[in-house]
């Protein structure tokens, strides 16, 4: 019995082994192409280092002084009341655009008209009296005799001065003095001016920056009713360190970047340099004038300013990040025939972004600007971007 069981197990194992062998044989013989593709092939690794390059060219190197500041208006004006009266009409609001001469405020002018009428009547009366004395009244004797009878003393300076004053004037002038004609004319002129001042106008074209009064308010002479600001031309004041002041000159160009207008580049020029230095901050105030034809820039805006301090034309320039230091000497990598080759260079003037190369590099050389920090001389490289 045991022999039969053992024999059966051997037969079963034999059948299984034969079946697996046939399956494996059919697998490899059924599709030899597929089997070949499944074989592992070694792929050689690309050891070339990726780099970015650019062509070296000549151009101007511009040294700049960098500072910050705030924009301010060059022309502002307060519309003030010249007479005391109640506001009858307020024709402006903050943000309104006004042309020069536009009516901003109308004051109640009823009392002013009455004052003008009274002044006119006073002048008419003075003219009537003047006509009577100048043309119709007769002299009552010689003026010298009259003065003598009045006791004019020729040795008294006051008497002599009065005597000369009277005799230096004509009959008409004396009549005008007696009637107060000139004073009446002045009172009328003043009344007419005050009536004109009941209309408050914009002194120049600009925006209404502030309205300091409400409708029906009573204003006194000198009260500010509104403020007008012109945006056509603006100023920017910045603080420059005293160590950089020697680089600033009148008329120098300035590039202005505004936080409120990130996509707009505004240009200006230096128009004033304060002659004094702030003793605590060691800075000097520099004023820049900005042309603002589209009126996009507004007073109060914060700005980053770059002022052209010096310009060096026709210089061989490379980006600052392209320079490396080896053995306390400056080097750059150039791209030649698929390899990176280093060159020692001599540099000159510098800015934050560019460096002048005076020796070791030539125009039209292909300079490696990125991916070069760990390169060795004559290393194989591949250009991943070209900036020619």
Secondary structure, DSSP 8 states (H G I E B T S, - for coil): -HHHHHHHHHHHHHHHHHHHHHHHHHHHHH-HHHHHHHS---------EEEEEEE-EEEEEEEEEEEEEEEEES-EEEEE-SS-EEEEEE---TT-EE-TT-EEEEE--HHHHHHHHHHHHHHHHHHHHHHIIIII----S-HHHHHHHTT--TT-HHHHHHHHHHHHS-HHHHHHHHHTHHHHHHHHHHHHHHHHTTEEE-SSSEEEEEE---TT-EE-TT-EEEEEE--SEEEEEEEEETTTGGG--TT-EEEEEETTEEEEEEEEEEEEE-SS-BTTTTEEEEEEEEE-TT--S-TT-EEEEEEEEEEEEEEEEEEGGG-EEETTEEEEEEEETTEEEEEE-EEEEE-SSEEEEEES--TT-EEEEES-TT--TTEEEEEEEEE-
